[in-house]
């Protein structure tokens, strides 16, 4: 799209000078377009999740407790209730685009392990101001795994950016930390390695 300034003569007078406002609109539009282009490029080049074994002091230690009101059902949800299963503790917000991108993979992991009864996803609201929006998003997207509002968990797990997830083994020990959007296959690979399956 091109923009053109048109000088229109004023009635019974000399030609009007170019309007500065139209130039401001043009430059503002170009600036907004540039910012959007950069944002799209960043999102398109987002790296897939990686696991870190030295990035978190929680690795090899007991997982911090998670407990609070459920975002997609009634009652209280706790991490302790899933002892004996693999649990992917996932931090999410409704406004987080990469979180939405990984959601189908989280659902695939949850569905697969629900059938075998050996694993679960537990989402923790990352942003206290986003709890209601996150709850609405989970319901509208038909994401069925447990989710919880626990502001203390964000601090205990040291989460400063999302998406971020921690894999907790059946004994309650943190065995992996994931950065960025993950896939069900990535999580299963870590589980297989921990279980000694080649």
N, C-alpha and C positions, 0 to 999 in steps of 0.2 A: 504494500500500500504506500502511495506517495502522498505527500502533503504539499500544497501550494498556497502561497499567500497571494491573494488577489486584491489589487488596489482598485477601489471603486470611487469614482469622482463624487465629491459632495455636491448637492444641488447648488447651482449658481455660485460656485466657488472653485478654488484650486483643487487639484487632486489631493485626496487624503493621504497622510503619511501611513506607512505600514504599521499595523497594530502590534505593539509589543506583546500583547497577551497571546496572540496566535503563535508566536515564536516560543513563548513559555510552555504552551500546551504541547507544541511539537517536541521540544527538548525533554519535557516531563515524560511524554509517551515513549520516547527513545530510551530514556533512563529506566523506565519500568520494564520495557521489553528486554533490555540488557540484563537486568536483575533476574527476570524470569528465565532467560536463556541459561544463565549461570546455575540457577537452582535446578533446572531440568537436567543439566549436564552432571551436576553433583549426584542427584538421585539415580540417574541412569548408570552412573559408574560406581554405585555403592558396592563395596566389597562384600562377599558372602561371609557368613559367620566364621570365626576362627576360634580355636580353643587355646586357652592359655594356662600353662602349668606354673608360671612364676608370677603372673600378674595379680594374683589374689592371695592374701594371707589365709583365706578360708580353706584353700585346697588341702585335703588330708585331715581336716578338722570337722568336728560336729557342726552340722548346719544350724545357723541361728534359728530360733523359733519364728514361726509365722502364724499369726492368729488374728482374726477379726471378723466383722460381719461380711457375709457373702454378698457379692455383687450380682449374681445371677440366680440366686435361690434364697430361701429363708434360712435363718440360723447363723451359726458361727462356723468358720472354716479354719482348720489348723493343719499345719504340716505334719504334726505328730500323728494325726489320724491315718496317715498313709505309710506309717512305718511298716517295713516288710516289702515295700514296692520301690521301684525307681521313680523318682519325682523330679520333673523339670520345673524348677522355680523360675518363672518368667516375669520380668518387669515390663509393663506395657502402659501406654496412654492412647486415648482415642485419636489425638492429633498427630501421632507418630506414624508417618507414611511407611517406613520400613517395618514397623510392628504390624501394620495391616497386611503388608506383603508376606510376612512370615506366618500369619494366622492360619491359612489353609494347611501349612506343614505341621503346625502345632496340633490342629484338629486331626490330621492323619496319624500323628504319633499317638495322640490320645485314643483314637478309635482302635488302632492296631493293638495297643497295650491293654485296652479295656477288654478286648476279646481274650487275650492271654492272662489277664488279671495280674500282670506284673509291673505295671507302670501307670503314671498319671502326670498330667500337666497341672500346675498350680500358678495362676497368674496373680501378681500383686500390682495394685494400682500404683503407678510411679508418681503421679501428680495429684496431690490432695484436692486441688481445685477441679480436677477432671473426673472425679469418681462417678458422678451421675452420668456424664457423657460416655464414660467407658462402659458403665453398666448397660446403657442404651445400645451402644455399639455391639457389645457381646451378644445381646439378645437379638438385635436386628440381623446380625451376621450368622445367627444360629450356631454360635460357638459354645459348646456344651461343657467344656471342662471347668472345674472349680476356679473361682476367682475371689479375691479378698481385698478388703480395704485395711491395710496395716502400715501406717506411716513409719513405725519403728523399724520395719523390715528393710526399708530402703537404706536407712542409716546402718543397720547391722550388717548388711551385705555390701556396703560401700558402693552403691550404685549412683553414678553421676550422669550417665547417658544411656539411652535405650535405642534399640532393643538390646537387652542383656539377660542372660539366663544362666542358672547354675544347676548342674546335675547332681542330685543327691542319691546315694546308693541305698539299698534296702536297710542297711544298718544305721542310716542317718548321717553319713559322712559325705562332705562335698568332694566330688571326684573330678569335676570339670567346670570351667567357666566359658561361656560362649559370648562373643562380641558380634553384633550385627545380625541381620536376618539369617536364621538357621533353617536347615531342612531336617525332616524326620530321619533321613538316612545318616546324616552327620551324628545325630544323637545316638542312633542305634549302633553306629560304628564304635563309639566310645563305650557303650554298654557291652558290646561283644568283646572288646579288648579287655575291659575290666573283668568280665566273666571268664576270660581265657579262651574265648572262641576265636579261631583263626579265620 
